[in-house]
Amino acid sequence: MIDNYGRKINYLRVSVTERCNLNCTYCGADCEKGARELTSEQIEKIVRIFASFGIDKVRLTGGEPLVRDDICDIAERISRIDGIKKLAITTNGIYLDRYASELKKAGVTAVNISLDTTDRELFRQITGYDGLQKVMNGIEECEKVGLSPIRLNSVLIRGQNEQSAESLINIARDRNIDVRFIELMPFSDAGEDEKLVIRGEEILERFPFLRPVKAEGTDFEKSVARYYEGDGFRGRIGLITPVSDKFCSECNRIRLLSDGSIKPCLGNDEVFDLTDVLDNEELLRERIRTAILSKPMEHGFSCGYGHSHGLNKIGG
């Protein structure tokens, strides 16, 4: 599917729940309770239609996807759909040591883990939960069962966890794990304050030994992150810069929300409800096609768009 701006849309992010077992300061939502959630059968049906339109990459997100008891069933259903080549999941890692092996068996081919610090007390302050060790155990379990590639996603906030950048970078130095720094986006009070945003260029200034990776290869999200390496590094450092250097012209993604609606752009408030056409495949296909063709040219973070949904609903 080619959208109205010539972009090939082949990447679907599926938010399976708004619920989360953490309450991160930059999320901008109450994650304890979620709205209506699509069933695994409904998710499979919708993804199958997306696949017929050319979607070949799917990422399961939330909220926290591992709070759903049927998450492995959802993963297995999607991995069996003709045309789906890659299936990944983004998680906060709290339950990952329990699910890593099952996810791999279900067809998950990559995992992103949200980790904003390696300091136990700071982790508790940011997330509202003393769970750093559980996350580290989950990372080790992924390495053990061969669930890879493993990527750590970190949001640095000025005055809060910027000092954690070095220890996170050291993970990529010592282990075959990519660490990606994502600029704070305006989905909370913190994100509305531009002074708190640590831009990608600041990371490069602070760590001048990082140099661009010469060949990006066929990375699952090569259009999003710019990758860097250093001497002796086993992993890479990625910079994702939706605020300071937006990459909208190369965006290949669309989002299915847990309540059964499509959000064509993370930084735009427009959504397309699918729930009233779930039992009519012809109308469902047309609604999905309309949503893809409605994807805007670029996000509107600077104009205040995209803020009406917390990150727990749209999966980032």
N, C-alpha and C positions, 0 to 999 in steps of 0.2 A: 504494500500500500504506500503510495506516494502522496504526501499531503499537499496543500495548496502552495507551499513554499519550496517544493522540490525535495523535501526530506523523506528518506526511506524510513518508515515507521516499522521497526521489526523487534521492538523490545517492550514487553508488558510487565509492569510492576503490579502485583496482586496483593493488596492489603487484606488479609484474612480476618482481622479483628482490630477494634479500637482499644481493646483491653491491654493493659501492660502491668507488669509486676514491679516496675520502677516508676519514679516520678521526677524525671530530669528537669532541671531548672529552665532549660531553653526550649522545652517541648511546647509549652503554652496550653496545656490541657489537663483535665482531670482524667487520669488513665484507669481509675479503679472500675468504672462501669462503662460498658460499651453499648452501642445501639444494635439494631438488628444485624445479624450476620448471615451472609450467604451460606448455604449448605455446601458440602463437598461436591455433591452432584451438580448444583447450580454453577459453582466455580468451574468445574470440568466442562460443562456445556458452553459457557461463555468463552473460556480459553480455546476450546476447539474451534469456535467461529473465528476468533482472532487469528488462530493458526492458519485457517483457510485464507485469510487476508494477507498472510506473509509474516506474521509474528513467529520468530523462531527462538527467541530468548525470553525467559520468564524468571522473575525474581519474586519470591514470597516475602512479604513484609507485614508490618502491623501498624500501630501497637506492637506488641511482642507476639510473633506468630507461634512461638512454642507454648503459649498458654492454652492453645486449642488442643484438646485431646486427640483430634483427628488430623493433626497437621501432617503426619506421615502418610495417611490415606490421601490427603489432598495432593501431596508431593508425588505419590505414586501414580495417581490418576493423570496428573499433568505430564509426567515424564513419559507416559505411554501414548500421548497424542502424536499423531503423525505430523511431522514438520517441526516439532520442538527439539532443538538441538542442545540447548543449554538450560539448566534449571538451577537457580541459586536461591539462597535465603539470606536475609539480613536479620540478625538477632542481637539482643543485649548480652547473650551468653550465659545467663543465670542457670538455665536448664540444659545447656548444651552438652555437658558431660553425660547427661542422661540420654540425649537424643542423637548424638553425632553418628553413631553406628547405624541406627535405624534410618536416619535421613540419607546416608550414603546408599543403603540398600534400596531405598525408595526412589533413587535416581537423582538426588541432589548432587550437583557437580562443582559447586563453589559456595563458600560461606563468607559473609561479611559480619564482623563483630564490632559493635559499638563500644569503644573504650576511650574515655577522655582523660584518664590518669592512671598511673601505676601506684599511686599513694592511697593506702587504705582509707584514711580519714577523709581525704579530699574526695575520694570516690563516694563515700557515704554522704558527704555534704551535697554533691552534685546530683546524686540519684535518689537520696532519701533512704538508702539501704546499704547495710554493711555486707556487700556481696562481691568484693574484688576477687577473693580467693576462688569463689565459684566460677567466675569468668575465666580466671587463669587455668583452672582445672578443665574448663570446657575447651579452651584453646589446645591444651595438651592432648585431650581426647581426640580432637579433630586431627592432630598430627599423628596420633597413634593409629587411627582407623583409616588414614589416607584420604580424608575429606579435604580436598584442595582444589584451587588455590584458597589460601586463608588471607583475608584482608581485614585490618583493623581500621575502623573509621573513628576519627577523633575531631571533636569540635573544640577549638581553643577559644577561651573568652578572656579578654584582658582583665587582669586583676583577680582572676579566679583560678585558672589552671594553666596559664601560659608557661609556668615553670615546668610543666610535665612534658613539654615537647622533647627535651633531650632524652629522657628515659624511654619515651615511646620510640624515638628514632633508634635508640640502642636495640630495641627488639628487632627491627629490620636489619640492623648490623649483625646481630648474632644468630638470627633464625630465618628460615626461608618463609618469611611472612612480610607482606606489603603493609605499610602503615600510611594511611591517607589522612591528610588534614583538610577538613571541610570548613569553609567560612561560615560563620554564624549567620543564619537567615532570619528574617523578621516574622517569626511565628510565636514570639513571646515578648514580654516587656524588655528582656535583655536584648533580644534581637532587634528591637526598634531603636536601640541606642547605637549609632554607628561608631561611637568611640570605643565600644567593647569588641568590635569586629577586628580580628587579627587576620590580615590579608595574606595571601599566598606569598607575595613578594617579601613580606617581613620574615617569613620562615627562611627564604633563600638568603636574605641578608644576615640573619643570625647564624646560619649554618652554611658558610661559603664553600665548604668541601663538597656539597651536593652539586652534581652536574647532570644535565639532561640525559636520559636513556636514549641511545642512538636509534634503536629500533623498537617500536612499540609492539610489534608482532600483531597478534589477533586477540588482544585482551578483551574480556567480556564487556568492559566499559571504557574502551580506549578513547571515546569521544568526550568523556567526562573528566578524567584525571590526566594531568600531565605528570609523568613519572621521572624520578631522579634517582641517582645511585651514588655511592661513595666507595672509595677503595676498601676492599675487604668485606663489603656488604653482601650478605646472603639474600636479603630481601630488598625492596625498593621503597622509596618515599613518594607518595602521590599528593598532588595539590589539586583540590576541587574548589573552583573560584566562582560560584554563581553570583557573588556580589560585585567583586572588583573587576572581573573579566569574564562576563557571561558567555556561555557557549551555545546559545540558543540556535544558531544557524546550523549546528551539527547535531541537535537533539533528535534522537531516534526513538523516544519513549512515550508511552501513554500509560495511564494508571486506572486500574479497577479498584474502587474503594469497597470496604467491607460491607457497606450498606446497599451495594448493588448499583452504584452509579459510576460513571466514567468521568475522570478528571483529565482533560487533555494536556494541561500544563500545571506544574507545581506552583508557579507564581501567577496564577490567574484563577479567579473565583468561579468560572463557568463549569458546571457539571451537567451530565446527561443521565437521567434515571433510567435504569433498565428493568426495574422490578415489575412494571406494568406490562412488559412484553416478553417476559421470560418463557411463557407458554406458547408463544407464537414465533417460530424460528425466523420466518420471513421478516417480520417486523423487528425482531431482535437484531438480525443482520443489518437491516437498514439503519437502526439506531446507532449501532457500533460504527458503521461507515460514516454516518453524519458526524459523530463525535471526533473521529480521526481527522476528517476534513475541516473540523472547526478548531483545530490546534492553532493557537495564535503564533505570530511571527517570533515573539519573544516574551519573556516573563515581565511582570510589572511590579517587582519588589519595590522599586524606587517610587512607584505611584500608589503604594498601599494595597496592591492586589495580592491575593494568595493568603491573606491573613485570616480569612474567615474560618479556616480549618486548622485545628491543631495537628502537629506532626503525627500524633498517634492515629489519626484518621486516614492520612494520605500516604504514610509510609516513607516520606522523604524522597 
